[in-house]
Amino acid sequence: MNIQSLLFVVAIFLLSCAGEDQQKPPRDATLIKLGIDNNRISQDWLNALQRRHSQQFLDSLSQIERPLDSLEQGWVHMIESRLPIWSSYKDSLEVPFTNVQIADTVFVLLGYLGNNDGFTYQLNTVCFDLTALGRVYGPASKQGNDNLIDRLFAHEFTHLVHKQWAREHALRPQTFKDSILWECLYEGIGMYRSLNKRWFPIDDKLPQRTEDLMADLTPVFTSRLVAIHENLNPTEAEKDSLHHRLSHGPVPKKWGAMPVAIWMMQEANGDSRSLQAIISKGPDGVLDLAKKYLPKEQWSQIEESLR
């Protein structure tokens, strides 16, 4: 082969490599996927909703044909504008989780009519329901909604990292008690990442609204954990009752997620590396937080139930 032929072959090889690179997402990318195709929900969006809704609901949803409305389009544009920011702070969101490797590329899947504003799918996808965002938070252009969507992404991305951490550490709660504590931890750190600044300390003191919230929620937290520890074989109805509003419903009613989020805020004190010891203990990390931050008489009730 002469030199001209060799150079030609090398050039073709380099061009083909460049073409392959263009088809691959860059490392540490955050990319949007639209879950609507030809005015219908896409298979990706249907798959993401599979475990969250009945088959009847999904069958009905798959028959709907309509374009995004103006409110939903506004949220698409808002989210598109936030992607560079989200990519830049993913590393900091991973700090509480030691020895975990998250997917290089995280997808943000946007769909409609699924009812939940944000959730995760598998280990690399954050999902936002554009209809729910508009219904709950109004137009994307509303003052403060840029900060809000950042906090919602932080919440859901944290769940992705935590799921991967649990997988890599073979964490599978075996009992109802452990599943409750795990959800407190899992939803608590997600809530910590999406807390509005109004709950944060001012001059190293919790604001009155946070004190009032904790005064309402910690007795519920305590009574539920005591009941869970004392009832080793609850019925399904009892499980539903004990679990009720742990992490769903209005924020001031989330008896499990919200106290843990506030305790994590106090524990981190601006440095989320301080949460590594808590996360590393899995469900038992919740008890460590409770022992440190619950009023003494409430912790004594839980401690007694553990014996």
C-alpha positions in Angstrom: 0.0 0.0 0.0 1.5 3.4 -1.0 1.5 6.4 1.3 -1.4 8.1 -0.4 -3.6 5.0 0.1 -2.5 4.6 3.7 -3.4 8.2 4.5 -6.8 7.8 2.8 -7.5 4.7 5.0 -6.5 6.6 8.1 -8.7 9.5 7.2 -11.7 7.3 6.6 -11.1 5.6 10.0 -10.9 8.9 11.8 -14.0 10.2 10.1 -15.9 7.0 11.1 -14.7 7.4 14.7 -15.9 11.0 14.7 -19.3 9.9 13.4 -19.6 7.3 16.2 -18.7 9.9 18.8 -21.4 12.3 17.5 -23.9 9.5 18.0 -22.9 8.8 21.6 -24.1 11.2 24.4 -21.2 13.0 26.1 -20.1 11.7 29.5 -22.0 13.2 32.5 -24.7 14.5 30.1 -28.2 15.3 31.1 -30.5 14.9 28.1 -34.2 15.4 27.5 -36.5 12.7 26.0 -40.0 13.8 25.1 -42.5 11.2 26.1 -45.0 12.3 23.4 -44.8 11.0 19.8 -47.2 12.2 17.1 -49.4 13.7 19.8 -49.6 10.4 21.7 -47.7 9.1 24.7 -44.5 7.3 23.7 -43.5 3.8 24.6 -40.9 5.3 26.9 -43.5 7.2 28.9 -45.8 4.3 29.0 -43.0 2.1 30.4 -42.1 4.7 33.0 -45.8 4.8 34.2 -46.2 1.0 34.2 -45.6 0.4 37.9 -47.4 3.5 38.9 -50.9 3.0 37.4 -53.4 0.3 36.6 -53.4 -1.3 33.2 -56.9 0.1 32.7 -55.5 3.6 33.2 -52.6 3.0 30.9 -54.8 1.6 28.2 -57.0 4.7 28.4 -54.1 7.0 28.4 -52.6 5.4 25.3 -55.7 6.2 23.4 -55.5 10.0 24.0 -54.3 12.0 21.1 -53.5 15.7 21.7 -50.5 18.1 21.4 -48.9 19.7 24.4 -50.8 22.7 25.6 -49.2 26.1 26.2 -48.7 25.4 29.9 -47.0 22.1 29.2 -44.8 23.7 26.5 -43.7 26.4 28.9 -42.4 23.7 31.3 -40.6 22.0 28.4 -38.8 25.2 27.6 -38.0 25.9 31.2 -36.5 22.4 31.7 -34.5 22.7 28.5 -33.0 25.9 29.9 -32.0 24.3 33.2 -30.1 21.2 31.8 -26.6 22.8 31.9 -27.2 23.8 35.5 -28.3 20.3 36.5 -25.3 18.7 34.8 -23.0 21.0 36.8 -24.2 20.1 40.2 -24.8 16.3 39.9 -21.4 15.6 41.5 -22.4 17.5 44.6 -25.6 15.6 44.9 -23.7 12.3 44.9 -21.5 13.3 47.9 -23.6 11.6 50.6 -23.2 8.3 48.8 -19.8 6.6 49.1 -18.6 4.0 46.6 -21.4 4.4 44.0 -21.2 4.8 40.3 -24.2 6.5 38.6 -24.8 6.3 34.9 -22.8 8.7 32.8 -25.9 9.9 31.0 -29.0 10.8 32.8 -32.2 11.3 30.8 -35.0 13.7 31.7 -38.2 12.1 30.3 -41.1 14.5 29.9 -44.6 13.3 29.5 -48.2 14.2 30.3 -51.3 13.1 32.1 -49.6 10.7 34.5 -50.6 12.6 37.7 -47.2 12.7 39.6 -45.1 15.8 39.1 -41.8 14.0 39.4 -40.5 10.4 39.8 -37.7 8.2 38.7 -37.5 5.3 36.2 -34.9 2.5 36.4 -31.4 3.8 37.3 -30.9 6.6 34.8 -34.1 8.5 34.2 -35.8 11.4 36.0 -39.4 11.8 34.9 -41.5 15.0 35.0 -45.2 15.1 34.2 -45.8 18.3 32.4 -49.5 18.3 33.1 -49.0 17.9 36.9 -46.3 20.6 36.9 -48.7 23.1 35.4 -51.6 22.0 37.6 -49.7 22.1 40.9 -47.2 25.0 40.3 -48.8 27.1 37.6 -47.0 28.4 34.5 -43.2 27.8 34.3 -42.7 31.5 34.0 -44.2 32.1 37.5 -41.6 33.8 39.8 -39.6 31.1 41.7 -40.5 28.2 39.4 -36.9 28.1 38.0 -35.6 27.4 41.5 -38.5 25.0 42.2 -37.7 22.8 39.2 -34.0 22.8 40.2 -35.0 21.5 43.6 -37.4 18.9 42.1 -34.6 17.6 39.8 -32.2 17.5 42.8 -34.8 15.4 44.7 -35.3 12.9 41.9 -31.6 12.7 40.9 -30.8 11.9 44.5 -33.3 9.0 44.3 -31.5 7.7 41.3 -28.2 7.8 43.1 -29.7 6.2 46.2 -31.2 3.4 44.2 -27.9 2.7 42.6 -26.2 2.8 46.0 -28.7 0.3 47.4 -28.1 -2.0 44.4 -24.4 -1.9 44.7 -24.6 -2.6 48.5 -27.1 -5.4 48.0 -29.6 -3.6 50.3 -33.0 -5.2 50.4 -35.2 -4.6 53.4 -36.4 -8.0 54.7 -39.1 -6.9 57.2 -41.9 -4.4 57.2 -40.0 -2.4 59.9 -37.0 -2.2 57.7 -39.0 -1.2 54.7 -40.6 1.7 56.7 -37.2 2.9 57.9 -35.8 2.5 54.3 -38.5 4.7 52.9 -38.0 7.3 55.7 -34.3 7.4 54.7 -34.9 7.3 50.9 -37.6 9.9 50.8 -36.0 11.9 53.6 -32.8 12.6 51.7 -34.8 13.3 48.6 -36.9 15.8 50.6 -33.8 17.3 52.1 -32.5 18.1 48.6 -35.8 19.8 47.6 -36.5 21.7 50.9 -37.5 25.2 50.4 -35.2 27.7 52.1 -38.0 28.8 54.4 -37.4 25.7 56.5 -33.7 26.4 56.9 -32.0 27.8 60.1 -31.6 31.5 60.4 -28.6 32.5 62.5 -28.2 28.8 63.5 -31.7 28.7 64.8 -34.6 26.8 63.2 -37.4 29.2 62.2 -40.7 29.0 64.1 -42.5 27.4 61.2 -39.9 24.5 61.2 -40.2 24.2 65.0 -44.0 24.1 64.7 -43.9 21.5 61.9 -41.6 19.2 63.9 -43.8 19.6 66.9 -46.7 18.3 64.8 -44.8 15.5 63.1 -42.4 14.0 65.6 -45.1 12.6 67.8 -46.6 10.8 64.8 -43.1 9.6 63.8 -42.6 8.3 67.3 -46.0 6.6 67.6 -45.7 4.9 64.2 -42.2 3.5 64.9 -43.2 2.3 68.3 -46.2 0.5 66.8 -44.1 -1.0 64.0 -41.5 -2.3 66.5 -44.1 -3.8 68.7 -46.2 -5.4 66.0 -44.0 -8.0 64.4 -46.7 -9.5 62.2 -49.0 -6.7 61.1 -51.9 -7.4 58.8 -52.1 -5.8 55.4 -54.7 -3.3 56.7 -52.4 -2.5 59.6 -49.5 -2.0 57.3 -51.5 0.4 55.2 -52.5 2.4 58.3 -49.0 2.6 59.7 -47.5 3.6 56.3 -50.2 6.2 55.5 -48.7 9.6 54.7 -45.1 8.5 55.4 -44.0 10.2 52.2 -47.1 11.1 50.3 -49.6 13.9 50.6 -49.1 17.5 51.7 -45.5 18.2 52.8 -46.6 19.2 56.4 -48.2 15.7 56.8 -45.3 13.6 55.7 -44.5 12.1 59.1 -41.5 10.0 57.9 -39.9 12.0 55.1 -40.1 15.5 56.5 -38.6 14.9 60.0 -35.8 13.0 58.4 -35.2 15.7 55.9 -35.1 18.4 58.6 -32.7 16.2 60.7 -30.5 15.7 57.7 -30.4 19.4 57.1 -29.3 19.9 60.7 -26.8 17.0 60.5 -25.2 18.3 57.2 -25.1 21.9 58.4 -24.1 23.0 54.9 -21.7 20.0 54.2 -23.5 16.9 52.9 -20.4 14.8 53.4 -21.6 14.7 57.0 -24.5 12.5 55.8 -22.2 9.7 54.6 -22.2 7.9 57.9 -26.0 8.0 58.0 -26.5 6.8 54.5 -23.9 4.0 54.9 -26.0 2.4 57.7 -29.1 2.0 55.5 -32.4 1.9 57.4 -30.7 2.0 60.8 -29.4 5.5 59.9 -32.9 6.8 60.5 -32.7 5.6 64.1 -29.3 7.3 64.6 -30.9 10.6 63.5 -33.9 10.0 65.7 -31.7 9.3 68.7 -29.8 12.5 68.1 -32.6 14.9 67.2 -35.9 13.7 68.7 -37.0 15.1 72.0 -35.6 12.9 74.7 -39.0 11.6 75.9 -40.0 10.6 72.4 -36.7 8.8 71.7 -37.1 7.0 75.0 -40.4 5.5 73.8 -38.8 4.2 70.6 -35.8 2.9 72.5 -38.1 1.0 74.9 -39.9 -0.6 71.9 -36.6 -1.8 70.5 -35.9 -4.0 73.6 
